[in-house]
Amino acid sequence: MLDLIVANYGSNTVSVLLGNGDGTFSAQQTFATGNEPRSVVVADVNGDTHPDVITTNGGGSVSVLAGNGNGTFAAQQTFATGPFPDSRPWPDVNEDTHPDLIMINVLSNVVDVLLGNGDGSFAAAAHAPPPDRGCGLPRSPT
């Protein structure tokens, strides 16, 4: 079934509408995120096989909401990034079997790498200048 997840910039939440399998959706449920969520990524970041929701937030953070497996989510965990992050899911940057996150900071010309701990949490962001070419990530405007 197809579900919808929408970032609600003005209310600092995400809306989750579960698909009914017939082209209709259940009533929305909202879950708190960081300030000004801009984008949503769905991935299993804690290894429990349930989809988790990751939002990039305008205030320079990323929020992770662990999925409970029934369409609901635990309270957010927030991790600091550079300003205005734009998320790119990355399965495992350092090959430790834990999902990692890469954030492109569109205004600061920096890439943040958040290494996953395997439990849905992430180490502090490591900052690096973006590569010139070849990794598949878009460069931020200069």
N, CA, C and O atoms as CSV, one atom per row, in Angstrom:
chain,resi,resn,atom,element,x,y,z
A,1,MET,N,N,0.833,-1.182,0.000
A,1,MET,CA,C,0.000,0.000,0.000
A,1,MET,C,C,0.876,1.245,0.000
A,1,MET,O,O,2.004,1.234,0.494
A,2,LEU,N,N,0.350,2.281,-0.547
A,2,LEU,CA,C,1.053,3.552,-0.637
A,2,LEU,C,C,0.616,4.458,0.510
A,2,LEU,O,O,-0.579,4.666,0.719
A,3,ASP,N,N,1.570,4.990,1.241
A,3,ASP,CA,C,1.309,5.945,2.314
A,3,ASP,C,C,1.873,7.293,1.904
A,3,ASP,O,O,2.710,7.369,1.004
A,4,LEU,N,N,1.422,8.355,2.554
A,4,LEU,CA,C,1.938,9.702,2.307
A,4,LEU,C,C,2.532,10.269,3.583
A,4,LEU,O,O,1.972,10.114,4.669
A,5,ILE,N,N,3.681,10.931,3.438
A,5,ILE,CA,C,4.285,11.662,4.542
A,5,ILE,C,C,4.646,13.036,4.013
A,5,ILE,O,O,5.323,13.158,2.992
A,6,VAL,N,N,4.194,14.070,4.710
A,6,VAL,CA,C,4.358,15.440,4.261
A,6,VAL,C,C,5.013,16.266,5.358
A,6,VAL,O,O,4.598,16.210,6.516
A,7,ALA,N,N,6.047,17.040,4.989
A,7,ALA,CA,C,6.668,17.975,5.928
A,7,ALA,C,C,5.800,19.223,6.013
A,7,ALA,O,O,5.453,19.813,4.989
A,8,ASN,N,N,5.449,19.625,7.226
A,8,ASN,CA,C,4.628,20.812,7.470
A,8,ASN,C,C,5.521,21.912,8.012
A,8,ASN,O,O,5.705,22.042,9.222
A,9,TYR,N,N,6.066,22.694,7.112
A,9,TYR,CA,C,7.050,23.736,7.421
A,9,TYR,C,C,6.559,24.693,8.509
A,9,TYR,O,O,7.300,24.995,9.445
A,10,GLY,N,N,5.331,25.168,8.395
A,10,GLY,CA,C,4.832,26.185,9.317
A,10,GLY,C,C,4.460,25.683,10.691
A,10,GLY,O,O,4.375,26.473,11.632
A,11,SER,N,N,4.234,24.372,10.835
A,11,SER,CA,C,3.799,23.862,12.139
A,11,SER,C,C,4.817,22.940,12.802
A,11,SER,O,O,4.540,22.368,13.857
A,12,ASN,N,N,6.000,22.790,12.188
A,12,ASN,CA,C,7.068,21.966,12.770
A,12,ASN,C,C,6.606,20.534,13.052
A,12,ASN,O,O,6.862,19.972,14.117
A,13,THR,N,N,5.915,19.965,12.055
A,13,THR,CA,C,5.413,18.596,12.166
A,13,THR,C,C,5.539,17.900,10.812
A,13,THR,O,O,5.819,18.529,9.791
A,14,VAL,N,N,5.325,16.590,10.833
A,14,VAL,CA,C,5.068,15.834,9.616
A,14,VAL,C,C,3.683,15.235,9.742
A,14,VAL,O,O,3.246,14.869,10.833
A,15,SER,N,N,2.993,15.138,8.607
A,15,SER,CA,C,1.694,14.465,8.550
A,15,SER,C,C,1.892,13.107,7.912
A,15,SER,O,O,2.572,12.981,6.893
A,16,VAL,N,N,1.296,12.093,8.512
A,16,VAL,CA,C,1.349,10.736,7.980
A,16,VAL,C,C,-0.083,10.320,7.651
A,16,VAL,O,O,-0.964,10.351,8.509
A,17,LEU,N,N,-0.298,9.932,6.399
A,17,LEU,CA,C,-1.592,9.439,5.945
A,17,LEU,C,C,-1.374,8.025,5.425
A,17,LEU,O,O,-0.726,7.834,4.396
A,18,LEU,N,N,-1.901,7.052,6.117
A,18,LEU,CA,C,-1.712,5.653,5.741
A,18,LEU,C,C,-2.664,5.287,4.614
A,18,LEU,O,O,-3.846,5.628,4.653
A,19,GLY,N,N,-2.143,4.590,3.611
A,19,GLY,CA,C,-2.956,4.157,2.482
A,19,GLY,C,C,-3.907,3.049,2.880
A,19,GLY,O,O,-3.563,2.165,3.665
A,20,ASN,N,N,-5.123,3.107,2.322
A,20,ASN,CA,C,-6.125,2.073,2.576
A,20,ASN,C,C,-6.087,0.957,1.540
A,20,ASN,O,O,-6.798,-0.039,1.672
A,21,GLY,N,N,-5.252,1.121,0.497
A,21,GLY,CA,C,-5.140,0.106,-0.526
A,21,GLY,C,C,-6.120,0.257,-1.671
A,21,GLY,O,O,-6.093,-0.527,-2.619
A,22,ASP,N,N,-6.988,1.259,-1.596
A,22,ASP,CA,C,-7.974,1.482,-2.656
A,22,ASP,C,C,-7.869,2.888,-3.247
A,22,ASP,O,O,-8.803,3.373,-3.885
A,23,GLY,N,N,-6.718,3.539,-3.028
A,23,GLY,CA,C,-6.523,4.894,-3.525
A,23,GLY,C,C,-6.945,5.968,-2.553
A,23,GLY,O,O,-6.808,7.155,-2.847
A,24,THR,N,N,-7.456,5.577,-1.398
A,24,THR,CA,C,-7.825,6.542,-0.367
A,24,THR,C,C,-6.854,6.418,0.800
A,24,THR,O,O,-6.066,5.476,0.879
A,25,PHE,N,N,-6.931,7.386,1.699
A,25,PHE,CA,C,-6.006,7.432,2.833
A,25,PHE,C,C,-6.761,7.635,4.130
A,25,PHE,O,O,-7.847,8.216,4.149
A,26,SER,N,N,-6.176,7.151,5.213
A,26,SER,CA,C,-6.737,7.367,6.540
A,26,SER,C,C,-6.571,8.837,6.919
A,26,SER,O,O,-5.862,9.584,6.246
A,27,ALA,N,N,-7.215,9.235,7.977
A,27,ALA,CA,C,-7.057,10.598,8.484
A,27,ALA,C,C,-5.600,10.813,8.882
A,27,ALA,O,O,-4.927,9.892,9.344
A,28,GLN,N,N,-5.132,12.025,8.697
A,28,GLN,CA,C,-3.729,12.313,9.005
A,28,GLN,C,C,-3.444,12.227,10.498
A,28,GLN,O,O,-4.278,12.559,11.340
A,29,GLN,N,N,-2.242,11.771,10.786
A,29,GLN,CA,C,-1.681,11.839,12.125
A,29,GLN,C,C,-0.478,12.768,12.029
A,29,GLN,O,O,0.264,12.702,11.049
A,30,THR,N,N,-0.266,13.622,13.009
A,30,THR,CA,C,0.885,14.521,12.961
A,30,THR,C,C,1.862,14.170,14.062
A,30,THR,O,O,1.486,13.713,15.142
A,31,PHE,N,N,3.144,14.401,13.753
A,31,PHE,CA,C,4.226,14.099,14.675
A,31,PHE,C,C,5.193,15.278,14.671
A,31,PHE,O,O,5.508,15.816,13.609
A,32,ALA,N,N,5.662,15.680,15.838
A,32,ALA,CA,C,6.556,16.831,15.975
A,32,ALA,C,C,7.912,16.563,15.343
A,32,ALA,O,O,8.438,15.451,15.397
A,33,THR,N,N,8.473,17.629,14.734
A,33,THR,CA,C,9.821,17.593,14.166
A,33,THR,C,C,10.579,18.797,14.693
A,33,THR,O,O,10.085,19.522,15.556
A,34,GLY,N,N,11.776,19.007,14.175
A,34,GLY,CA,C,12.521,20.221,14.473
A,34,GLY,C,C,11.888,21.410,13.767
A,34,GLY,O,O,10.863,21.269,13.101
A,35,ASN,N,N,12.502,22.584,13.915
A,35,ASN,CA,C,11.969,23.810,13.327
A,35,ASN,C,C,12.017,23.785,11.810
A,35,ASN,O,O,13.040,23.444,11.216
A,36,GLU,N,N,10.908,24.146,11.189
A,36,GLU,CA,C,10.803,24.331,9.751
A,36,GLU,C,C,11.262,23.115,8.944
A,36,GLU,O,O,12.211,23.220,8.167
A,37,PRO,N,N,10.604,21.962,9.114
A,37,PRO,CA,C,11.006,20.793,8.325
A,37,PRO,C,C,10.858,21.081,6.841
A,37,PRO,O,O,9.847,21.624,6.397
A,38,ARG,N,N,11.884,20.708,6.078
A,38,ARG,CA,C,11.914,21.023,4.653
A,38,ARG,C,C,11.775,19.810,3.762
A,38,ARG,O,O,11.189,19.903,2.684
A,39,SER,N,N,12.296,18.682,4.184
A,39,SER,CA,C,12.214,17.482,3.359
A,39,SER,C,C,12.058,16.266,4.255
A,39,SER,O,O,12.360,16.300,5.448
A,40,VAL,N,N,11.579,15.194,3.646
A,40,VAL,CA,C,11.324,13.954,4.372
A,40,VAL,C,C,11.999,12.806,3.633
A,40,VAL,O,O,11.911,12.706,2.409
A,41,VAL,N,N,12.668,11.949,4.379
A,41,VAL,CA,C,13.249,10.715,3.853
A,41,VAL,C,C,12.741,9.588,4.740
A,41,VAL,O,O,12.649,9.744,5.957
A,42,VAL,N,N,12.411,8.457,4.134
A,42,VAL,CA,C,11.984,7.285,4.886
A,42,VAL,C,C,13.040,6.207,4.713
A,42,VAL,O,O,13.393,5.849,3.589
A,43,ALA,N,N,13.541,5.692,5.823
A,43,ALA,CA,C,14.557,4.637,5.804
A,43,ALA,C,C,14.555,3.952,7.168
A,43,ALA,O,O,14.121,4.537,8.161
A,44,ASP,N,N,15.031,2.737,7.213
A,44,ASP,CA,C,15.182,2.034,8.490
A,44,ASP,C,C,16.574,2.346,9.033
A,44,ASP,O,O,17.553,1.723,8.622
A,45,VAL,N,N,16.669,3.304,9.951
A,45,VAL,CA,C,17.981,3.704,10.460
A,45,VAL,C,C,18.361,3.012,11.768
A,45,VAL,O,O,19.500,3.135,12.220
A,46,ASN,N,N,17.423,2.287,12.381
A,46,ASN,CA,C,17.766,1.617,13.633
A,46,ASN,C,C,17.758,0.094,13.533
A,46,ASN,O,O,17.932,-0.591,14.540
A,47,GLY,N,N,17.559,-0.441,12.329
A,47,GLY,CA,C,17.700,-1.875,12.111
A,47,GLY,C,C,16.573,-2.734,12.624
A,47,GLY,O,O,16.756,-3.942,12.771
A,48,ASP,N,N,15.401,-2.164,12.909
A,48,ASP,CA,C,14.292,-2.962,13.424
A,48,ASP,C,C,13.304,-3.377,12.341
A,48,ASP,O,O,12.258,-3.943,12.657
A,49,THR,N,N,13.603,-3.115,11.093
A,49,THR,CA,C,12.804,-3.401,9.891
A,49,THR,C,C,11.578,-2.509,9.732
A,49,THR,O,O,10.828,-2.684,8.771
A,50,HIS,N,N,11.344,-1.552,10.644
A,50,HIS,CA,C,10.233,-0.614,10.521
A,50,HIS,C,C,10.738,0.673,9.883
A,50,HIS,O,O,11.817,1.150,10.233
A,51,PRO,N,N,9.975,1.244,8.954
A,51,PRO,CA,C,10.391,2.515,8.346
A,51,PRO,C,C,10.447,3.626,9.396
A,51,PRO,O,O,9.544,3.766,10.221
A,52,ASP,N,N,11.513,4.403,9.347
A,52,ASP,CA,C,11.688,5.564,10.202
A,52,ASP,C,C,11.597,6.811,9.326
A,52,ASP,O,O,11.853,6.744,8.124
A,53,VAL,N,N,11.238,7.931,9.914
A,53,VAL,CA,C,11.104,9.185,9.188
A,53,VAL,C,C,12.249,10.102,9.589
A,53,VAL,O,O,12.542,10.275,10.772
A,54,ILE,N,N,12.892,10.689,8.580
A,54,ILE,CA,C,13.987,11.632,8.799
A,54,ILE,C,C,13.587,12.936,8.122
A,54,ILE,O,O,13.240,12.945,6.940
A,55,THR,N,N,13.634,14.039,8.867
A,55,THR,CA,C,13.356,15.344,8.264
A,55,THR,C,C,14.598,16.218,8.364
A,55,THR,O,O,15.348,16.154,9.338
A,56,THR,N,N,14.796,17.029,7.344
A,56,THR,CA,C,15.811,18.071,7.425
A,56,THR,C,C,15.083,19.335,7.835
A,56,THR,O,O,13.994,19.624,7.339
A,57,ASN,N,N,15.688,20.089,8.744
A,57,ASN,CA,C,15.022,21.226,9.355
A,57,ASN,C,C,15.787,22.510,9.076
A,57,ASN,O,O,17.016,22.537,9.130
A,58,GLY,N,N,15.051,23.571,8.779
A,58,GLY,CA,C,15.646,24.846,8.414
A,58,GLY,C,C,16.529,25.448,9.482
A,58,GLY,O,O,17.391,26.269,9.170
A,59,GLY,N,N,16.343,25.070,10.720
A,59,GLY,CA,C,17.142,25.616,11.802
A,59,GLY,C,C,18.507,24.973,11.947
A,59,GLY,O,O,19.203,25.242,12.926
A,60,GLY,N,N,18.917,24.124,10.997
A,60,GLY,CA,C,20.225,23.487,11.081
A,60,GLY,C,C,20.217,22.214,11.884
A,60,GLY,O,O,21.069,22.015,12.750
A,61,SER,N,N,19.249,21.338,11.602
A,61,SER,CA,C,19.195,20.051,12.291
A,61,SER,C,C,18.501,19.029,11.404
A,61,SER,O,O,17.920,19.359,10.370
A,62,VAL,N,N,18.579,17.798,11.836
A,62,VAL,CA,C,17.852,16.697,11.231
A,62,VAL,C,C,17.116,15.992,12.363
A,62,VAL,O,O,17.677,15.786,13.440
A,63,SER,N,N,15.859,15.622,12.120
A,63,SER,CA,C,15.066,14.902,13.113
A,63,SER,C,C,14.858,13.469,12.649
A,63,SER,O,O,14.606,13.221,11.469
A,64,VAL,N,N,14.963,12.535,13.571
A,64,VAL,CA,C,14.713,11.128,13.295
A,64,VAL,C,C,13.559,10.683,14.173
A,64,VAL,O,O,13.616,10.804,15.397
A,65,LEU,N,N,12.510,10.168,13.544
A,65,LEU,CA,C,11.349,9.640,14.249
A,65,LEU,C,C,11.309,8.141,13.993
A,65,LEU,O,O,11.033,7.708,12.875
A,66,ALA,N,N,11.580,7.358,15.008
A,66,ALA,CA,C,11.625,5.899,14.864
A,66,ALA,C,C,10.222,5.350,14.663
A,66,ALA,O,O,9.301,5.672,15.414
A,67,GLY,N,N,10.072,4.514,13.635
A,67,GLY,CA,C,8.780,3.898,13.359
A,67,GLY,C,C,8.462,2.793,14.343
A,67,GLY,O,O,9.338,2.020,14.731
A,68,ASN,N,N,7.191,2.722,14.748
A,68,ASN,CA,C,6.736,1.682,15.666
A,68,ASN,C,C,6.218,0.452,14.937
A,68,ASN,O,O,5.899,-0.554,15.571
A,69,GLY,N,N,6.129,0.519,13.603
A,69,GLY,CA,C,5.673,-0.620,12.824
A,69,GLY,C,C,4.171,-0.640,12.590
A,69,GLY,O,O,3.660,-1.547,11.932
A,70,ASN,N,N,3.462,0.340,13.114
A,70,ASN,CA,C,2.007,0.389,12.953
A,70,ASN,C,C,1.531,1.727,12.378
A,70,ASN,O,O,0.355,2.073,12.493
A,71,GLY,N,N,2.451,2.475,11.759
A,71,GLY,CA,C,2.100,3.778,11.197
A,71,GLY,C,C,2.263,4.929,12.153
A,71,GLY,O,O,1.991,6.076,11.797
A,72,THR,N,N,2.707,4.643,13.372
A,72,THR,CA,C,2.993,5.701,14.336
A,72,THR,C,C,4.493,5.775,14.557
A,72,THR,O,O,5.238,4.874,14.172
A,73,PHE,N,N,4.926,6.868,15.186
A,73,PHE,CA,C,6.355,7.117,15.350
A,73,PHE,C,C,6.658,7.591,16.754
A,73,PHE,O,O,5.850,8.278,17.379
A,74,ALA,N,N,7.834,7.218,17.250
A,74,ALA,CA,C,8.298,7.679,18.555
A,74,ALA,C,C,8.636,9.163,18.470
A,74,ALA,O,O,8.762,9.721,17.381
A,75,ALA,N,N,8.779,9.790,19.625
A,75,ALA,CA,C,9.175,11.204,19.675
A,75,ALA,C,C,10.505,11.372,18.950
A,75,ALA,O,O,11.359,10.486,18.969
A,76,GLN,N,N,10.655,12.501,18.326
A,76,GLN,CA,C,11.850,12.786,17.529
A,76,GLN,C,C,13.130,12.813,18.361
A,76,GLN,O,O,13.128,13.174,19.538
A,77,GLN,N,N,14.201,12.426,17.715
A,77,GLN,CA,C,15.555,12.699,18.181
A,77,GLN,C,C,16.112,13.708,17.193
A,77,GLN,O,O,15.956,13.535,15.984
A,78,THR,N,N,16.755,14.753,17.680
A,78,THR,CA,C,17.257,15.793,16.788
A,78,THR,C,C,18.768,15.839,16.863
A,78,THR,O,O,19.355,15.742,17.941
A,79,PHE,N,N,19.400,15.990,15.685
A,79,PHE,CA,C,20.852,16.022,15.576
A,79,PHE,C,C,21.249,17.275,14.815
A,79,PHE,O,O,20.658,17.587,13.781
A,80,ALA,N,N,22.243,17.995,15.313
A,80,ALA,CA,C,22.680,19.258,14.714
A,80,ALA,C,C,23.391,19.022,13.394
A,80,ALA,O,O,24.128,18.050,13.230
A,81,THR,N,N,23.154,19.940,12.450
A,81,THR,CA,C,23.849,19.961,11.164
A,81,THR,C,C,24.217,21.411,10.883
A,81,THR,O,O,23.994,22.289,11.717
A,82,GLY,N,N,24.775,21.654,9.718
A,82,GLY,CA,C,24.970,23.019,9.279
A,82,GLY,C,C,23.633,23.629,8.896
A,82,GLY,O,O,22.613,22.940,8.922
A,83,PRO,N,N,23.616,24.904,8.541
A,83,PRO,CA,C,22.353,25.567,8.214
A,83,PRO,C,C,21.736,25.037,6.925
A,83,PRO,O,O,22.442,24.699,5.976
A,84,PHE,N,N,20.429,24.971,6.909
A,84,PHE,CA,C,19.640,24.568,5.742
A,84,PHE,C,C,20.110,23.255,5.116
A,84,PHE,O,O,20.513,23.240,3.953
A,85,PRO,N,N,20.064,22.150,5.874
A,85,PRO,CA,C,20.501,20.859,5.330
A,85,PRO,C,C,19.508,20.325,4.303
A,85,PRO,O,O,18.308,20.592,4.369
A,86,ASP,N,N,20.038,19.572,3.365
A,86,ASP,CA,C,19.246,18.861,2.366
A,86,ASP,C,C,19.738,17.420,2.389
A,86,ASP,O,O,20.896,17.150,2.070
A,87,SER,N,N,18.863,16.497,2.766
A,87,SER,CA,C,19.270,15.127,3.057
A,87,SER,C,C,19.465,14.282,1.810
A,87,SER,O,O,18.753,14.421,0.815
A,88,ARG,N,N,20.439,13.415,1.896
A,88,ARG,CA,C,20.659,12.359,0.920
A,88,ARG,C,C,20.854,11.060,1.705
A,88,ARG,O,O,21.818,10.926,2.458
A,89,PRO,N,N,19.940,10.105,1.527
A,89,PRO,CA,C,20.147,8.843,2.234
A,89,PRO,C,C,21.396,8.146,1.705
A,89,PRO,O,O,21.652,8.136,0.501
A,90,TRP,N,N,22.141,7.585,2.586
A,90,TRP,CA,C,23.366,6.882,2.221
A,90,TRP,C,C,23.418,5.626,3.061
A,90,TRP,O,O,23.407,5.714,4.289
A,91,PRO,N,N,23.474,4.473,2.448
A,91,PRO,CA,C,23.324,3.244,3.224
A,91,PRO,C,C,24.390,3.029,4.297
A,91,PRO,O,O,24.053,2.663,5.423
A,92,ASP,N,N,25.651,3.244,3.982
A,92,ASP,CA,C,26.693,2.952,4.974
A,92,ASP,C,C,28.021,3.531,4.488
A,92,ASP,O,O,28.769,2.864,3.773
A,93,VAL,N,N,28.304,4.747,4.869
A,93,VAL,CA,C,29.490,5.445,4.393
A,93,VAL,C,C,30.776,4.768,4.863
A,93,VAL,O,O,31.713,4.619,4.078
A,94,ASN,N,N,30.837,4.360,6.119
A,94,ASN,CA,C,32.076,3.831,6.682
A,94,ASN,C,C,32.092,2.308,6.794
A,94,ASN,O,O,32.972,1.745,7.445
A,95,GLU,N,N,31.126,1.637,6.164
A,95,GLU,CA,C,31.080,0.175,6.082
A,95,GLU,C,C,31.086,-0.519,7.440
A,95,GLU,O,O,31.747,-1.541,7.623
A,96,ASP,N,N,30.331,0.056,8.403
A,96,ASP,CA,C,30.206,-0.599,9.708
A,96,ASP,C,C,28.849,-1.281,9.869
A,96,ASP,O,O,28.497,-1.685,10.977
A,97,THR,N,N,28.088,-1.415,8.797
A,97,THR,CA,C,26.757,-2.020,8.699
A,97,THR,C,C,25.636,-1.146,9.265
A,97,THR,O,O,24.495,-1.604,9.335
A,98,HIS,N,N,25.919,0.098,9.673
A,98,HIS,CA,C,24.895,1.002,10.191
A,98,HIS,C,C,24.593,2.090,9.164
A,98,HIS,O,O,25.520,2.680,8.608
A,99,PRO,N,N,23.305,2.370,8.897
A,99,PRO,CA,C,22.970,3.441,7.956
A,99,PRO,C,C,23.498,4.788,8.435
A,99,PRO,O,O,23.463,5.091,9.628
A,100,ASP,N,N,23.981,5.583,7.503
A,100,ASP,CA,C,24.510,6.912,7.787
A,100,ASP,C,C,23.693,7.945,7.017
A,100,ASP,O,O,22.917,7.587,6.131
A,101,LEU,N,N,23.861,9.213,7.347
A,101,LEU,CA,C,23.183,10.300,6.646
A,101,LEU,C,C,24.203,11.275,6.100
A,101,LEU,O,O,25.216,11.568,6.736
A,102,ILE,N,N,23.918,11.770,4.913
A,102,ILE,CA,C,24.731,12.834,4.331
A,102,ILE,C,C,23.822,14.028,4.132
A,102,ILE,O,O,22.757,13.910,3.526
A,103,MET,N,N,24.235,15.174,4.636
A,103,MET,CA,C,23.468,16.409,4.512
A,103,MET,C,C,24.267,17.411,3.708
A,103,MET,O,O,25.414,17.708,4.040
A,104,ILE,N,N,23.671,17.927,2.659
A,104,ILE,CA,C,24.281,18.999,1.886
A,104,ILE,C,C,23.706,20.299,2.424
A,104,ILE,O,O,22.490,20.486,2.421
A,105,ASN,N,N,24.556,21.188,2.879
A,105,ASN,CA,C,24.105,22.472,3.403
A,105,ASN,C,C,24.173,23.495,2.276
A,105,ASN,O,O,25.241,23.989,1.915
A,106,VAL,N,N,22.999,23.795,1.735
A,106,VAL,CA,C,22.918,24.533,0.485
A,106,VAL,C,C,23.408,25.973,0.576
A,106,VAL,O,O,23.749,26.554,-0.455
A,107,LEU,N,N,23.458,26.567,1.745
A,107,LEU,CA,C,23.921,27.943,1.853
A,107,LEU,C,C,25.366,28.075,2.323
A,107,LEU,O,O,25.996,29.107,2.096
A,108,SER,N,N,25.893,27.049,2.971
A,108,SER,CA,C,27.241,27.164,3.526
A,108,SER,C,C,28.301,26.438,2.706
A,108,SER,O,O,29.483,26.495,3.045
A,109,ASN,N,N,27.895,25.748,1.619
A,109,ASN,CA,C,28.847,25.042,0.765
A,109,ASN,C,C,29.643,23.991,1.546
A,109,ASN,O,O,30.851,23.841,1.364
A,110,VAL,N,N,28.929,23.265,2.426
A,110,VAL,CA,C,29.534,22.232,3.261
A,110,VAL,C,C,28.673,20.976,3.194
A,110,VAL,O,O,27.452,21.059,3.056
A,111,VAL,N,N,29.305,19.828,3.292
A,111,VAL,CA,C,28.615,18.552,3.392
A,111,VAL,C,C,28.808,18.035,4.814
A,111,VAL,O,O,29.930,17.997,5.319
A,112,ASP,N,N,27.707,17.635,5.460
A,112,ASP,CA,C,27.773,17.032,6.785
A,112,ASP,C,C,27.567,15.533,6.653
A,112,ASP,O,O,26.662,15.086,5.948
A,113,VAL,N,N,28.395,14.764,7.320
A,113,VAL,CA,C,28.246,13.318,7.374
A,113,VAL,C,C,27.927,12.957,8.815
A,113,VAL,O,O,28.699,13.259,9.725
A,114,LEU,N,N,26.784,12.307,9.016
A,114,LEU,CA,C,26.374,11.846,10.336
A,114,LEU,C,C,26.451,10.327,10.332
A,114,LEU,O,O,25.639,9.663,9.688
A,115,LEU,N,N,27.417,9.780,11.045
A,115,LEU,CA,C,27.611,8.333,11.090
A,115,LEU,C,C,26.611,7.709,12.046
A,115,LEU,O,O,26.475,8.142,13.190
A,116,GLY,N,N,25.906,6.680,11.562
A,116,GLY,CA,C,24.896,6.008,12.370
A,116,GLY,C,C,25.508,5.116,13.421
A,116,GLY,O,O,26.548,4.492,13.208
A,117,ASN,N,N,24.837,5.066,14.574
A,117,ASN,CA,C,25.263,4.193,15.664
A,117,ASN,C,C,24.556,2.842,15.636
A,117,ASN,O,O,24.862,1.962,16.441
A,118,GLY,N,N,23.605,2.676,14.703
A,118,GLY,CA,C,22.890,1.409,14.565
A,118,GLY,C,C,21.629,1.316,15.384
A,118,GLY,O,O,20.882,0.346,15.256
A,119,ASP,N,N,21.370,2.309,16.231
A,119,ASP,CA,C,20.174,2.302,17.081
A,119,ASP,C,C,19.235,3.461,16.762
A,119,ASP,O,O,18.329,3.762,17.539
A,120,GLY,N,N,19.452,4.114,15.613
A,120,GLY,CA,C,18.644,5.267,15.241
A,120,GLY,C,C,19.238,6.590,15.649
A,120,GLY,O,O,18.691,7.645,15.328
A,121,SER,N,N,20.358,6.548,16.358
A,121,SER,CA,C,21.051,7.780,16.723
A,121,SER,C,C,22.283,7.939,15.835
A,121,SER,O,O,22.721,7.000,15.171
A,122,PHE,N,N,22.825,9.151,15.843
A,122,PHE,CA,C,23.945,9.469,14.965
A,122,PHE,C,C,25.006,10.239,15.729
A,122,PHE,O,O,24.697,10.998,16.648
A,123,ALA,N,N,26.265,10.036,15.341
A,123,ALA,CA,C,27.374,10.800,15.909
A,123,ALA,C,C,27.262,12.244,15.432
A,123,ALA,O,O,26.559,12.542,14.466
A,124,ALA,N,N,27.964,13.127,16.120
A,124,ALA,CA,C,27.978,14.535,15.721
A,124,ALA,C,C,28.431,14.659,14.271
A,124,ALA,O,O,29.270,13.894,13.796
A,125,ALA,N,N,27.864,15.626,13.591
A,125,ALA,CA,C,28.162,15.825,12.173
A,125,ALA,C,C,29.627,16.176,11.966
A,125,ALA,O,O,30.191,17.006,12.678
A,126,ALA,N,N,30.228,15.529,10.980
A,126,ALA,CA,C,31.568,15.896,10.522
A,126,ALA,C,C,31.376,16.741,9.274
A,126,ALA,O,O,30.636,16.347,8.372
A,127,HIS,N,N,32.027,17.893,9.205
A,127,HIS,CA,C,31.858,18.835,8.103
A,127,HIS,C,C,32.993,18.693,7.097
A,127,HIS,O,O,34.152,18.525,7.475
A,128,ALA,N,N,32.649,18.762,5.809
A,128,ALA,CA,C,33.644,18.672,4.746
A,128,ALA,C,C,33.192,19.537,3.574
A,128,ALA,O,O,31.991,19.712,3.367
A,129,PRO,N,N,34.133,20.079,2.804
A,129,PRO,CA,C,33.719,20.795,1.595
A,129,PRO,C,C,33.168,19.788,0.594
A,129,PRO,O,O,33.596,18.634,0.587
A,130,PRO,N,N,32.222,20.204,-0.255
A,130,PRO,CA,C,31.664,19.252,-1.220
A,130,PRO,C,C,32.694,18.871,-2.264
A,130,PRO,O,O,33.572,19.670,-2.589
A,131,PRO,N,N,32.599,17.655,-2.795
A,131,PRO,CA,C,33.513,17.240,-3.855
A,131,PRO,C,C,33.206,18.011,-5.137
A,131,PRO,O,O,32.095,18.509,-5.323
A,132,ASP,N,N,34.198,18.103,-6.016
A,132,ASP,CA,C,33.987,18.792,-7.281
A,132,ASP,C,C,33.090,17.994,-8.211
A,132,ASP,O,O,32.201,18.564,-8.843
A,133,ARG,N,N,33.301,16.699,-8.309
A,133,ARG,CA,C,32.517,15.873,-9.221
A,133,ARG,C,C,32.593,14.409,-8.788
A,133,ARG,O,O,33.417,14.015,-7.962
A,134,GLY,N,N,31.698,13.626,-9.381
A,134,GLY,CA,C,31.870,12.189,-9.350
A,134,GLY,C,C,31.164,11.427,-8.256
A,134,GLY,O,O,31.140,10.198,-8.325
A,135,CYS,N,N,30.586,12.059,-7.246
A,135,CYS,CA,C,29.963,11.250,-6.198
A,135,CYS,C,C,28.459,11.205,-6.336
A,135,CYS,O,O,27.809,10.499,-5.564
A,136,GLY,N,N,27.872,11.920,-7.277
A,136,GLY,CA,C,26.445,11.870,-7.468
A,136,GLY,C,C,25.669,12.849,-6.620
A,136,GLY,O,O,24.444,12.906,-6.724
A,137,LEU,N,N,26.337,13.617,-5.787
A,137,LEU,CA,C,25.665,14.616,-4.968
A,137,LEU,C,C,25.763,15.975,-5.648
A,137,LEU,O,O,26.840,16.351,-6.111
A,138,PRO,N,N,24.671,16.716,-5.718
A,138,PRO,CA,C,24.757,18.024,-6.372
A,138,PRO,C,C,25.563,19.008,-5.549
A,138,PRO,O,O,25.545,18.956,-4.320
A,139,ARG,N,N,26.254,19.886,-6.206
A,139,ARG,CA,C,26.987,20.947,-5.525
A,139,ARG,C,C,26.021,22.042,-5.139
A,139,ARG,O,O,25.046,22.305,-5.842
A,140,SER,N,N,26.295,22.665,-4.037
A,140,SER,CA,C,25.473,23.807,-3.650
A,140,SER,C,C,25.911,25.018,-4.453
A,140,SER,O,O,27.042,25.068,-4.937
A,141,PRO,N,N,25.017,26.004,-4.600
A,141,PRO,CA,C,25.387,27.192,-5.373
A,141,PRO,C,C,26.517,27.964,-4.699
A,141,PRO,O,O,26.600,28.006,-3.472
A,142,THR,N,N,27.372,28.565,-5.490
A,142,THR,CA,C,28.477,29.338,-4.920
A,142,THR,C,C,28.256,30.805,-5.131
A,142,THR,O,O,29.082,31.619,-4.719
